[in-house]
Amino acid sequence: MEQKLSRTDASEAVSDAGWRFLLGTLRTSVPVGSLTQAAEITSRAVEACGDDADQHLRVDLRPSRVILTLQSLDHAAVTTRDTALAHQISAAVHEAGSQTKPDINTEAPRSVQLVELGIDALDIAAIRPFWKAALGYTAEAGADGPTDPLVDPLGQGPAIWFQQMDHPRPQRNRIHLDISVPHDEAPHRLKAALAAGGRLLSDHRAPAFWVLADPEDNEACITTWQARDS
């Protein structure tokens, strides 16, 4: 029987196979030379998952790479089955002469990552239905409360989460991006953002997240899974 894993356990279970834990998912990249090769890699990944493919595996095919994501849709979390599937996929990809890797410190445009949109609100329950309807979003399995996050049912757009405000802040930017990167990518991404004119507003919760601002004080957070397990 599959069991939900902590962030630490999920990360440790697959890091040596070239996967990274990101926001309740496992994600990796396979470099390819064409869409034909991408389709071949996808076929091998699906075959490696067997009957579990539809409920665990999501694939993004591009001419230069295949992005593979694993998550139990029934639990909206990473489970022991997902980590087992990650190793099975990596073995199948290796047999095809390719490699699963998170694209950290490589010639790839960037590492694997996921983006969330954070919205500050005084009354989360009042604004959540608007964003759900306007974006055509839905709730994750088992999390459809009045303040729970929203996700793209097709997995293409960023997830949205709502941050509780305690008093109005009309002069403050109230929508910000959370860029979830592999824990070993975070130092490089932080250094690059600061070198590009950003400012570090807070590292109080690092390595869970660093709060940055652009030259006009628009905020973004570089986030990882670390320091979040109780």
trRosetta pair geometry for C-beta under 8 A, 3 or more apart (Angstrom, degrees):
i j d omega theta_ij theta_ji phi_ij phi_ji
2 72 6.4 159 132 -94 150 148
2 75 7.7 -133 113 -16 119 142
2 79 4.1 48 168 153 114 138
2 80 5.2 -166 -145 52 67 86
2 81 4.0 -44 -103 -18 128 110
2 82 7.8 83 -155 -9 131 73
3 79 6.0 152 74 -156 28 89
3 80 5.0 42 43 -11 78 116
4 72 7.8 -115 -93 43 76 139
4 75 5.6 -162 -81 174 106 146
4 77 4.7 19 -133 108 109 142
4 78 7.3 98 -152 77 64 49
4 79 5.5 -56 -90 -97 42 78
5 9 4.4 -129 -172 91 104 113
5 10 4.2 134 104 -62 128 87
5 13 7.0 -60 -156 -3 163 143
5 77 7.6 175 39 150 63 106
5 78 5.3 -52 49 104 107 94
5 79 6.3 151 -10 -128 90 24
5 80 6.4 127 -54 -60 110 61
5 82 7.9 -121 13 54 124 111
5 83 6.9 58 -27 -29 160 128
6 9 4.6 88 53 12 84 102
6 10 6.7 -152 86 -7 40 88
6 229 4.8 52 -175 -120 119 131
7 10 5.9 -60 -146 38 26 110
7 11 6.2 24 158 -18 64 110
7 21 6.0 145 -159 138 72 150
7 225 4.1 -172 -171 174 128 117
7 226 7.6 -160 129 -79 132 28
7 228 5.6 53 9 71 160 108
7 229 5.1 -146 39 -54 100 102
8 11 6.0 -60 -148 37 26 108
8 12 6.2 18 160 -13 64 112
8 225 7.9 -177 -62 131 47 115
8 229 5.2 -60 -13 -10 106 155
9 12 6.0 -59 -142 41 28 107
9 13 6.1 33 158 -29 64 110
10 13 5.9 -58 -150 28 26 114
10 14 7.0 -17 168 11 60 110
10 21 4.7 104 110 -101 109 134
10 26 6.8 -138 174 -72 108 100
10 78 4.3 72 -126 101 140 145
10 82 7.6 4 -138 87 107 121
10 83 6.5 -146 -138 -70 63 115
10 225 8.0 -100 70 -179 112 164
11 14 7.1 -93 -157 47 24 83
11 15 5.9 34 166 -50 70 109
11 20 7.2 8 -130 -156 86 53
11 21 4.2 -86 -79 5 80 130
11 183 7.2 32 -148 -1 148 131
11 225 6.2 -179 -56 77 131 145
12 15 6.3 -36 -126 4 27 115
13 83 4.0 -18 130 -148 139 142
13 86 7.7 108 119 55 97 137
14 17 5.1 -65 -164 45 66 111
14 18 8.0 -66 160 57 84 39
14 19 3.8 -35 147 66 123 121
14 20 7.7 -142 100 -60 108 17
14 21 7.4 126 53 -52 116 83
14 26 5.7 28 64 -142 169 132
14 83 5.4 -136 -53 -137 105 83
14 86 4.6 -12 -123 115 129 157
14 87 7.1 -133 -115 -53 82 79
15 19 6.9 -101 -87 68 28 65
15 20 7.0 53 -109 -97 74 58
17 28 7.9 -69 117 -81 85 152
17 86 5.8 126 91 138 145 101
17 87 5.4 -122 -92 -100 159 66
17 90 4.3 -131 -176 -31 109 170
17 100 6.3 11 149 80 78 128
18 28 5.3 76 122 -138 89 130
18 90 6.1 145 40 -120 108 125
18 99 6.5 169 -89 164 167 84
18 100 3.9 148 89 106 131 79
18 101 4.2 -74 -153 -88 119 46
18 102 6.3 -170 -178 -22 64 72
19 26 4.8 13 172 -179 131 105
19 27 6.7 141 -158 66 80 27
19 28 4.5 -71 -100 -55 67 114
19 70 7.7 -16 -147 25 144 120
19 86 4.9 -44 -28 -162 161 133
19 90 7.4 -105 -32 -61 103 124
19 100 6.5 -7 -58 145 75 127
19 102 7.1 105 -152 -64 15 98
20 26 7.2 154 75 -154 31 60
20 27 5.9 -33 64 64 81 80
20 28 7.0 135 12 -80 72 66
20 102 4.5 62 -21 -104 122 139
20 111 7.9 21 14 168 161 115
20 112 5.9 164 45 71 123 125
20 182 3.9 -68 -147 -104 156 107
20 183 7.6 -171 -154 11 111 73
21 25 7.4 154 -155 81 52 41
21 26 6.1 -36 -96 -98 57 66
21 78 6.7 -75 -128 -19 101 163
21 225 5.0 -9 106 -22 113 161
22 25 5.5 -27 72 66 77 91
22 26 7.7 121 24 -118 76 18
22 27 5.1 -23 26 14 125 124
22 112 6.8 -135 -26 128 150 104
22 113 6.8 180 -136 -146 149 32
22 114 4.8 140 150 3 123 115
22 180 5.1 127 -161 128 92 118
22 181 7.6 -20 -113 -133 114 9
22 182 7.1 -63 -69 -73 103 59
22 225 7.3 -124 -100 -44 30 110
23 114 4.8 -98 23 78 135 147
23 116 7.0 162 -111 -48 148 117
23 159 7.1 -178 172 20 147 145
23 180 4.9 95 -37 97 108 176
23 225 7.8 -140 -49 -79 36 93
24 71 6.3 55 134 -127 82 127
24 76 6.5 2 163 152 144 69
24 77 5.3 -81 -156 -117 102 54
24 78 6.3 -169 -171 -17 48 84
25 69 5.2 -11 177 -166 133 101
25 70 6.5 145 -169 71 77 47
25 71 4.4 -58 -110 -59 81 116
25 78 6.6 150 -121 -64 17 100
25 114 7.1 109 42 -51 127 150
26 69 7.0 149 79 -157 53 50
26 70 4.3 -10 57 56 105 102
26 71 7.2 171 18 -62 70 66
26 78 5.7 98 -33 -116 94 126
26 82 5.7 156 7 155 127 116
26 83 7.1 148 -61 -88 155 58
26 86 5.3 -69 138 -82 155 133
27 67 6.8 -6 -166 -176 100 93
27 68 7.0 160 -150 86 51 54
27 69 5.0 -9 -101 -103 84 77
27 70 7.7 -163 -69 22 43 68
27 102 7.5 84 101 -118 81 88
27 112 4.5 177 122 167 116 141
27 114 7.2 169 -27 -43 158 104
28 67 7.6 169 87 -153 39 53
28 68 5.2 -11 61 59 84 101
28 86 7.4 120 -13 -149 131 100
28 90 7.6 -3 93 -83 176 96
28 100 4.3 22 154 -175 147 102
28 101 6.6 101 -164 38 97 12
28 102 6.1 -78 -123 -76 64 61
28 112 6.5 -89 -114 -51 18 157
29 65 5.2 -2 -173 179 103 132
29 66 7.1 152 -158 76 54 47
29 67 5.5 -23 -102 -101 77 66
29 68 7.5 -179 -86 18 26 77
29 100 7.3 134 63 -156 33 58
29 101 6.2 -47 66 75 82 60
29 102 6.6 101 16 -131 97 22
29 103 4.9 4 47 -27 146 115
29 108 6.9 74 115 -124 158 160
29 112 5.5 -165 -32 -64 105 104
30 41 5.2 -178 106 -172 149 152
30 65 6.2 153 76 -160 46 75
30 66 4.5 -9 55 54 103 98
30 68 6.8 46 -10 -13 106 113
30 93 5.7 -121 -112 -150 137 140
30 98 5.2 54 -168 149 109 132
30 99 6.8 167 -130 77 75 40
30 100 5.7 -40 -77 -95 89 59
30 101 7.7 112 -94 23 44 70
31 64 6.9 -38 -147 163 72 69
31 65 5.2 -42 -106 -99 43 91
31 98 7.0 -166 64 -154 66 104
31 99 7.4 9 30 56 93 87
31 101 7.8 -11 -12 45 96 110
31 108 7.3 -128 -83 -82 108 107
32 37 4.1 177 -167 104 112 114
32 38 4.7 171 74 -69 165 72
32 41 6.0 -121 -78 -10 130 139
32 62 8.0 152 51 82 110 66
32 63 7.4 -132 93 167 101 34
32 64 6.6 149 63 170 69 19
32 65 5.9 153 19 -101 82 29
32 66 6.0 57 -15 -18 128 92
32 98 7.1 -12 -85 -118 75 144
33 37 5.4 64 47 15 73 153
33 63 7.9 -28 150 168 26 75
33 64 7.8 18 -111 -122 24 47
34 37 4.8 100 55 8 78 97
34 38 6.9 -132 102 -5 45 88
34 63 5.9 -26 -143 -154 32 82
35 38 5.1 -50 -145 36 38 119
35 39 6.3 43 154 -22 67 99
35 61 6.6 76 -142 155 80 116
35 62 7.8 -94 -94 155 78 20
35 63 5.1 -46 -50 -96 78 71
36 39 5.9 -52 -153 32 30 110
36 40 6.7 31 148 -19 62 104
37 40 5.4 -52 -151 34 38 115
37 41 6.4 38 152 -19 68 102
38 41 5.8 -53 -150 35 32 110
38 42 6.3 34 151 -20 64 106
38 61 4.4 116 149 -155 129 99
38 62 6.6 -178 -109 60 154 34
38 63 6.8 -107 -23 -110 137 25
38 65 7.5 79 -105 125 110 13
38 66 4.9 155 -147 -67 85 102
39 42 5.5 -52 -147 36 33 115
39 43 6.4 38 153 -24 64 103
39 61 6.7 36 -70 -136 60 149
40 43 5.7 -51 -150 32 31 113
40 44 6.6 30 152 -17 63 104
40 96 6.8 159 135 -156 109 143
41 44 5.7 -56 -153 36 33 111
41 45 6.4 34 150 -20 66 105
41 66 4.9 -164 95 7 134 157
41 93 6.2 37 -148 -120 96 95
41 96 6.5 -179 -100 94 71 160
41 98 6.1 -33 -104 48 119 162
42 45 5.6 -55 -148 35 33 112
42 46 6.3 31 155 -18 67 105
42 59 5.1 91 -127 -177 107 159
42 61 6.0 -41 -52 -80 138 116
42 66 6.0 -157 -61 -140 83 143
43 46 5.9 -54 -147 37 30 110
43 47 6.2 29 154 -18 64 109
44 47 5.7 -55 -145 39 30 112
44 48 6.3 35 154 -24 64 106
44 89 7.7 114 121 -149 85 67
44 92 4.5 174 164 149 104 116
44 93 6.2 140 107 -79 134 55
44 95 7.6 -169 -157 66 139 103
44 96 5.6 -100 -57 -41 168 139
45 48 5.7 -53 -149 32 30 113
45 49 6.7 24 154 -15 63 106
45 53 7.9 116 126 -124 75 109
45 57 6.4 159 144 -158 107 146
45 59 6.6 139 83 -89 145 127
45 66 7.7 -164 -17 139 145 142
45 68 5.8 -144 -140 -114 155 133
45 89 4.8 30 -132 -138 81 109
45 92 6.6 169 -83 84 41 133
45 93 7.0 23 -72 -62 86 100
46 49 5.9 -61 -154 37 32 108
46 53 4.8 45 -149 -129 72 150
46 57 6.7 -169 -100 90 62 155
46 59 7.8 -58 -58 -31 95 145
47 50 7.3 30 179 -69 37 52
47 92 6.8 165 78 -147 98 153
48 85 7.1 120 123 -161 97 73
48 88 4.4 161 173 136 106 98
48 89 4.7 154 91 -88 149 54
48 91 7.3 151 -132 64 134 87
48 92 4.1 -122 -69 -16 129 149
49 52 4.9 -115 174 76 90 86
49 53 3.8 119 95 -79 129 75
49 56 6.2 -164 -153 69 131 118
49 57 5.1 -106 -59 -27 167 136
49 85 5.3 33 -110 -146 86 119
49 88 7.0 141 -76 93 47 130
49 89 6.9 12 -52 -69 87 101
50 53 6.7 180 70 -27 26 92
52 55 5.9 -78 -163 55 59 97
52 56 5.0 10 155 9 96 129
52 57 7.5 96 118 -14 78 98
52 81 6.4 -148 -147 168 151 124
52 85 6.2 -125 102 -87 136 133
53 56 6.7 -92 -138 52 17 87
53 57 4.8 -42 -155 32 64 125
54 57 7.6 -20 -53 45 13 84
55 72 6.8 11 146 -148 95 59
55 73 5.1 -122 -162 31 67 109
55 74 6.5 11 -172 -23 121 96
56 70 5.4 5 164 -151 93 81
56 71 6.7 178 -153 67 58 30
56 72 6.0 -17 -104 -91 85 50
56 73 7.1 -128 -76 -9 37 85
56 81 6.6 -117 -95 120 146 110
56 82 5.9 -171 -156 -98 118 79
56 85 5.7 118 130 13 148 172
57 68 6.9 -36 -154 -161 95 91
57 69 7.3 131 -159 77 47 55
57 70 6.0 -22 -97 -99 59 73
57 85 7.0 -134 -65 159 100 142
57 89 7.8 144 -110 -79 126 140
58 68 7.6 143 79 -161 53 45
58 69 4.4 -19 63 66 100 106
58 70 7.8 -171 23 -74 75 28
58 71 7.5 -6 2 28 114 95
58 155 5.6 -60 -165 122 155 175
59 66 6.4 -20 -163 -173 98 102
59 67 7.2 146 -160 79 46 58
59 68 5.9 -11 -106 -106 74 65
59 69 7.6 -160 -71 25 33 77
60 66 7.0 155 79 -162 55 51
60 67 4.0 -1 55 54 109 107
60 69 7.7 50 -7 -8 98 108
61 66 5.6 -12 -110 -113 61 85
62 65 5.4 12 64 56 110 63
62 66 7.1 -172 32 -80 70 40
62 67 7.5 45 2 -9 108 93
65 103 7.9 5 -133 -68 161 138
65 108 7.2 40 -56 -127 153 117
67 112 6.7 143 -137 -118 104 101
68 89 6.4 171 168 160 160 154
68 100 7.1 -53 41 -127 134 114
69 155 7.5 -173 67 -173 154 143
70 78 7.1 70 110 -120 92 89
70 82 4.4 143 144 -157 117 99
70 85 5.7 166 -131 87 141 121
70 86 5.7 -117 13 -68 159 90
70 89 7.9 -158 -59 0 128 147
71 76 7.0 11 162 -151 120 33
71 77 6.9 166 -161 89 92 8
71 78 6.1 -72 -117 -77 67 62
71 82 6.4 18 -103 -108 23 145
72 75 4.3 28 98 34 122 102
72 76 7.4 -67 88 -12 74 17
72 77 6.1 -15 52 66 102 59
72 78 7.1 133 5 -126 91 18
72 79 4.5 33 -26 0 140 121
72 81 6.4 88 -80 61 114 115
72 82 5.9 -109 -37 -46 84 113
73 76 7.0 26 -155 -71 34 56
73 141 6.4 114 162 -26 57 137
74 141 6.0 -168 -173 167 23 170
75 79 5.9 98 41 -53 151 119
75 141 6.5 -117 -126 87 1 132
75 142 7.4 -12 -148 13 40 139
76 140 3.9 93 -130 168 150 117
76 141 4.3 -176 -31 45 106 88
76 142 6.3 -148 19 41 123 98
76 143 6.4 -100 72 8 163 119
78 82 4.8 -112 -153 69 72 150
78 83 7.0 73 170 -47 107 86
79 82 5.1 110 52 1 63 98
79 83 7.6 -128 102 1 40 85
80 83 5.9 -53 -150 36 37 108
80 84 6.4 39 151 -19 66 105
81 84 5.7 -56 -151 38 34 112
81 85 6.2 34 152 -20 67 106
82 85 5.6 -54 -146 37 32 111
82 86 6.4 41 152 -28 64 101
83 86 5.5 -44 -150 25 35 118
83 87 7.0 31 154 -13 62 100
84 87 6.1 -59 -159 36 34 106
84 88 6.4 31 148 -17 67 109
85 88 5.4 -56 -146 39 37 113
85 89 6.1 38 156 -21 70 104
86 89 5.9 -55 -148 36 27 109
86 90 6.3 27 154 -19 63 108
86 100 8.0 176 -174 139 81 164
87 90 5.6 -51 -143 36 32 112
87 91 6.4 34 156 -20 64 105
88 91 5.9 -55 -151 35 30 111
88 92 6.5 27 153 -17 64 107
89 92 5.7 -58 -149 38 32 110
89 93 6.1 31 155 -19 68 107
89 100 6.8 81 115 -65 97 148
90 93 5.7 -54 -144 38 30 111
90 94 6.2 34 154 -22 64 106
90 100 4.5 -90 -111 23 87 136
91 94 5.7 -53 -147 35 30 113
91 95 6.6 35 152 -23 62 103
92 95 5.7 -50 -152 30 33 114
92 96 6.9 28 150 -15 62 105
93 96 5.7 -60 -157 37 36 110
93 98 4.9 -74 175 81 89 98
93 99 6.7 134 128 -105 115 10
93 100 5.4 102 66 -41 155 92
94 97 7.8 70 -179 -57 34 12
94 98 7.1 -111 -90 70 29 50
94 99 6.6 49 -95 -99 73 57
94 100 7.9 -67 -49 2 83 87
101 104 7.9 -124 162 20 94 73
101 106 7.2 94 122 -44 133 152
102 111 5.5 17 149 -161 88 99
102 112 4.9 -91 -152 19 74 111
102 182 5.1 58 169 -54 151 155
102 184 8.0 106 83 61 147 107
102 185 7.2 -125 136 -44 123 123
103 106 5.1 -96 -150 43 58 127
103 108 3.8 -45 -154 50 121 156
103 110 6.9 71 122 111 126 34
103 111 4.8 172 90 -120 86 48
103 112 6.0 121 36 -25 106 71
104 111 4.9 27 -80 -102 69 123
104 182 6.0 -87 -65 66 130 141
104 184 5.8 52 -173 102 168 101
104 185 4.8 -126 -113 -81 111 92
104 188 7.4 151 -160 23 90 147
105 188 7.1 -162 -66 -74 83 160
108 111 7.2 104 89 -82 127 35
110 113 6.7 -40 134 -1 119 124
111 181 5.9 78 80 -156 129 100
111 182 5.7 -103 160 15 143 111
111 185 4.4 -90 14 -109 168 153
111 189 7.8 -88 26 -58 122 116
112 182 6.6 71 65 -38 89 108
113 179 6.1 -5 179 -177 134 85
113 180 6.1 154 -167 82 76 58
113 181 4.9 -25 -109 -97 106 68
113 182 7.7 -99 -84 -13 70 70
113 185 7.6 -114 -77 95 101 156
114 158 7.6 133 170 -129 72 75
114 159 7.5 24 161 7 114 108
114 180 4.6 -12 64 61 86 115
115 158 4.2 -65 102 -107 90 119
115 159 7.9 170 100 29 49 69
115 177 6.0 -29 -164 -164 104 105
115 178 7.0 146 -162 79 52 57
115 179 5.7 -18 -107 -107 79 63
115 180 7.2 -163 -81 20 27 80
116 149 7.9 -50 -146 -143 121 135
116 158 5.5 163 -114 176 21 105
116 159 4.7 -31 -115 72 86 90
116 160 7.0 155 -169 -93 77 22
116 161 5.9 5 177 6 128 104
116 177 7.3 139 77 -164 51 54
116 178 4.0 -9 61 59 101 111
116 180 6.7 58 -7 -21 102 110
116 223 8.0 -13 29 33 118 147
117 158 4.9 106 -21 105 91 129
117 159 7.3 -169 25 92 71 42
117 160 4.8 -23 69 -106 98 76
117 161 7.7 160 81 25 50 60
117 175 6.6 -6 -177 -170 97 98
117 176 7.8 159 -157 82 54 34
117 177 6.3 -35 -103 -105 59 60
117 178 7.6 -148 -67 19 14 82
118 160 7.8 160 -87 -157 24 57
118 161 5.7 -22 -109 70 71 86
118 162 7.6 148 -159 -102 61 18
118 163 5.5 33 -179 -20 107 118
118 175 7.0 161 85 -154 56 48
118 176 5.0 -15 61 63 106 82
118 177 7.4 175 16 -99 86 9
118 178 5.6 80 -29 -27 111 107
118 221 7.6 37 -1 15 143 123
119 127 7.2 -132 130 120 137 139
119 131 7.1 -159 5 -70 164 155
119 160 6.4 12 -4 -171 113 103
119 161 7.6 177 26 89 74 38
119 162 5.4 -31 71 -111 90 68
119 163 6.9 177 82 21 36 80
119 174 6.8 42 -161 141 58 86
119 175 5.4 -7 -105 -106 70 82
120 162 7.8 124 -112 -166 15 62
120 163 4.9 -38 -99 74 64 103
120 164 7.9 -14 -151 97 67 6
120 165 4.9 73 174 -56 100 111
120 169 7.3 -25 128 47 151 119
120 172 7.8 -7 51 105 161 114
120 174 4.1 -106 50 -159 110 89
120 175 7.4 -127 14 -65 79 42
121 124 4.8 125 84 -83 130 61
121 126 7.7 -169 175 57 129 89
121 127 5.1 -135 -127 29 146 140
121 162 5.4 -29 23 -164 122 109
121 163 7.2 130 19 66 69 52
121 164 7.1 -47 71 -113 70 39
121 165 6.1 -163 86 7 18 104
121 174 7.8 104 -62 171 51 123
122 165 5.0 -55 -76 69 60 110
122 167 7.8 30 -105 -136 109 12
122 168 6.7 -24 -62 -76 133 69
123 126 3.9 28 120 14 117 121
123 127 6.6 124 90 -12 75 90
124 127 6.4 -72 -147 44 32 95
124 128 5.8 42 161 -40 71 109
124 146 6.9 120 104 136 92 82
124 147 4.4 59 106 -119 140 88
124 162 4.3 120 -134 136 115 147
124 164 6.4 -64 -35 -89 124 75
125 128 6.1 -41 -133 17 26 118
125 146 3.7 8 -113 166 102 122
125 147 6.2 -54 -63 -62 76 76
126 129 7.8 -67 178 24 26 98
127 130 5.5 -54 -165 33 55 117
127 131 6.5 43 148 -14 81 104
127 162 7.3 151 77 -121 111 134
128 131 6.1 -62 -151 40 35 104
128 132 6.1 37 155 -22 69 110
128 146 6.4 160 40 -176 148 56
128 147 6.9 -147 -53 -107 147 32
128 148 7.9 82 -148 54 149 55
128 150 7.0 161 -161 -43 89 120
128 162 6.4 -72 -81 -41 98 151
129 132 5.5 -56 -144 38 33 116
129 133 6.2 27 161 -15 68 108
130 133 6.1 -64 -150 40 26 103
130 134 5.9 18 160 -16 66 115
131 134 5.8 -54 -131 41 29 108
131 135 5.9 6 174 2 65 116
131 137 6.8 -11 135 33 80 133
131 150 6.1 178 114 26 110 158
131 160 5.9 -132 154 125 141 164
132 135 6.9 -74 -144 48 15 93
132 137 5.2 -104 -134 68 54 92
132 138 7.2 82 -154 -91 99 27
132 139 7.9 -14 -120 -47 127 78
132 150 5.4 -148 -92 -117 79 143
133 136 7.6 20 -175 -69 28 40
135 150 7.2 114 67 131 135 137
135 152 7.3 -91 152 -92 115 80
135 157 6.8 -144 -173 99 120 164
135 160 7.4 145 21 -16 166 142
136 152 7.9 43 93 -133 85 71
136 153 7.5 -86 138 18 86 108
137 150 4.1 70 129 163 140 116
137 151 6.1 154 -165 73 104 23
137 152 5.8 -66 -113 -85 86 44
137 153 7.0 163 -149 -21 42 79
137 157 7.6 -96 -89 75 104 131
137 160 6.8 -39 -124 22 176 120
138 150 6.9 143 70 -157 18 81
138 151 6.4 -38 69 66 68 74
138 153 4.8 52 15 -65 124 104
139 143 5.6 -157 175 92 106 68
139 144 3.7 149 72 -94 170 81
139 148 5.9 52 -137 100 113 129
139 149 7.7 125 -135 86 69 55
139 150 6.5 -64 -87 -113 54 60
139 151 7.3 79 -152 23 17 89
140 143 4.7 14 68 49 92 116
140 144 8.0 -164 55 -58 46 71
140 148 7.5 -125 36 159 89 125
140 149 7.0 23 -2 79 112 97
140 151 5.5 64 -61 5 87 134
143 148 4.4 170 162 -159 87 145
143 149 7.0 10 134 45 131 78
144 148 6.1 -111 -109 51 13 145
145 148 4.5 108 50 -26 79 108
147 162 6.0 -120 -163 71 74 127
147 164 7.7 1 -152 -67 135 102
149 159 5.7 24 168 170 128 110
149 160 6.2 165 -161 86 79 51
149 161 4.2 -36 -100 -93 105 79
149 162 7.3 -173 -94 3 56 75
150 159 6.9 167 85 -163 49 67
150 160 4.6 -3 56 57 97 104
150 161 7.9 -174 23 -75 63 41
151 155 7.7 4 164 -92 107 56
151 159 4.9 -23 -102 -112 78 91
151 160 7.7 -162 -73 24 37 70
152 155 5.8 180 92 -59 101 13
152 156 5.4 -106 138 47 152 62
152 157 3.9 136 -63 45 142 90
152 158 7.6 85 -17 46 118 20
152 159 7.4 -114 2 -80 79 53
154 157 7.8 68 65 5 92 83
158 177 7.6 -72 -150 -134 167 88
161 178 7.8 -3 35 12 117 142
165 168 7.2 69 140 -92 139 28
165 169 6.6 -136 -147 5 132 105
165 174 7.7 -27 -64 -136 138 115
169 172 4.0 -15 144 27 117 123
169 174 6.8 148 78 -80 102 105
173 176 6.5 93 124 -68 112 91
173 217 6.7 173 -9 122 122 84
173 218 5.3 131 -95 -122 168 59
173 219 5.8 172 80 11 129 92
176 218 7.4 163 -112 174 83 71
176 219 4.3 -33 -116 90 135 94
176 220 5.8 -169 -176 -90 96 41
176 221 6.7 76 134 -9 124 90
177 220 4.6 -7 64 -124 92 96
177 221 7.3 -161 100 31 54 66
178 209 7.3 -50 -140 -124 102 137
178 220 7.5 173 -84 -167 28 66
178 221 4.8 -13 -115 65 73 107
178 223 5.2 10 -175 -5 100 135
179 189 7.2 -146 112 168 131 148
179 220 6.4 26 -7 172 106 112
179 221 7.0 -179 26 88 68 53
179 222 5.6 -27 70 -110 100 56
179 223 6.7 156 74 22 44 81
180 223 4.8 -39 -98 80 68 103
180 224 7.1 133 -154 -96 70 30
180 225 7.9 61 -163 -49 110 71
181 185 4.3 -109 158 87 117 120
181 186 5.5 155 81 -74 115 66
181 189 5.4 150 -6 -11 172 156
181 222 6.4 -24 16 -164 119 89
181 223 7.4 134 18 68 68 50
181 224 6.5 -47 70 -85 67 81
182 185 4.2 86 60 2 88 109
182 186 7.4 -134 91 -27 49 77
182 224 7.3 20 149 -125 20 101
183 186 6.0 -30 -158 -3 36 119
183 207 6.7 61 -147 149 96 136
183 224 4.3 93 -99 -164 71 138
183 225 6.4 -74 -58 42 108 82
183 226 5.1 91 -119 -33 127 118
184 187 7.7 -35 -169 19 41 99
185 188 5.7 -68 -167 45 55 110
185 189 5.7 47 144 -22 87 111
186 189 5.8 -61 -140 40 31 108
186 190 6.0 31 163 -21 68 109
186 207 6.5 116 95 -160 164 103
186 210 7.6 134 -176 2 111 118
186 222 5.7 131 -144 149 87 118
186 224 5.1 -59 -57 -51 140 125
187 190 5.8 -55 -143 37 28 112
187 191 6.3 29 158 -19 63 108
188 191 5.9 -56 -148 37 29 111
188 192 6.3 27 155 -18 64 109
189 192 5.8 -56 -147 37 31 111
189 193 6.3 30 156 -20 65 107
189 222 5.4 162 106 -132 120 135
190 193 5.9 -56 -147 36 29 109
190 194 6.4 24 157 -14 64 108
190 200 7.9 41 -169 -92 105 111
190 210 5.7 47 -112 52 122 161
190 212 7.6 -171 -135 -64 74 132
190 222 5.4 -138 -76 50 84 165
191 194 6.0 -60 -148 39 28 108
191 195 6.2 27 155 -18 65 111
192 195 5.7 -58 -145 39 29 111
192 196 6.2 24 156 -18 64 111
193 196 5.8 -61 -147 39 29 109
193 198 4.3 -7 152 20 85 153
193 212 5.5 -5 137 -160 139 167
193 220 7.7 -131 -148 80 146 124
193 222 7.0 -155 3 -49 152 128
194 198 5.1 -84 -93 70 38 94
194 199 7.5 84 -124 -97 78 20
194 200 6.5 -9 -96 -41 117 95
194 212 7.5 -121 -70 -129 73 124
197 214 6.8 36 108 -158 102 67
197 215 5.1 -36 158 -48 118 108
198 212 4.7 5 176 -179 130 120
198 213 6.5 149 -160 73 78 38
198 214 6.0 -50 -104 -99 76 46
198 215 7.9 -101 -93 -43 35 62
199 212 6.6 147 73 -160 44 67
199 213 4.9 -19 58 59 98 92
199 215 7.9 112 -17 -90 103 44
200 203 6.2 -6 -180 -40 123 101
200 210 6.5 -52 -137 -180 96 113
200 211 7.5 99 -167 79 56 59
200 212 6.1 -41 -102 -104 47 73
201 211 4.3 -62 68 109 107 104
201 212 6.4 171 6 -110 91 16
201 213 5.3 76 -45 -17 117 107
201 219 7.0 -35 5 -120 152 107
202 205 7.3 42 132 13 110 84
202 210 7.2 180 90 -159 56 53
202 211 4.3 27 46 39 93 117
203 206 4.2 -14 -174 -12 85 130
203 210 5.2 -8 -104 -119 77 90
203 211 7.8 -142 -64 27 41 72
205 208 4.6 -61 152 60 97 113
205 209 5.4 11 95 51 115 78
205 210 8.0 -161 69 -74 78 36
205 227 7.3 173 175 109 70 133
206 209 6.9 -103 -86 77 55 24
206 210 5.3 30 -84 -72 108 84
206 227 7.7 89 138 30 28 154
207 224 5.4 -22 150 51 95 131
207 226 4.3 3 93 84 113 131
207 227 5.6 134 56 2 72 121
208 223 6.7 -15 156 -147 56 81
208 224 6.7 -130 -137 61 24 74
208 226 6.2 -131 -77 86 51 65
208 227 4.4 -100 -49 80 93 105
208 228 5.4 119 -120 -62 111 87
209 221 4.6 7 -175 179 124 119
209 222 6.5 158 -152 80 67 46
209 223 4.2 -19 -97 -101 99 80
209 224 7.4 -179 -75 20 54 61
210 221 6.6 159 75 -155 44 67
210 222 4.8 0 50 53 100 98
210 223 8.0 -156 25 -72 59 46
211 219 6.3 -18 -171 -160 92 115
211 221 5.5 -30 -100 -99 57 87
212 219 6.9 144 82 -153 47 62
212 220 5.3 -24 68 68 98 80
212 221 7.0 160 18 -96 79 32
212 222 6.6 48 -9 -11 122 95
213 217 5.0 -11 -175 -136 132 42
213 218 6.5 142 -156 67 73 34
213 219 5.2 -37 -95 -94 78 64
213 220 7.6 152 -94 21 31 69
214 217 7.1 -70 64 5 64 13
214 218 4.8 0 32 54 111 92
214 220 7.5 56 -35 2 90 109
225 228 5.9 -98 -177 28 52 127
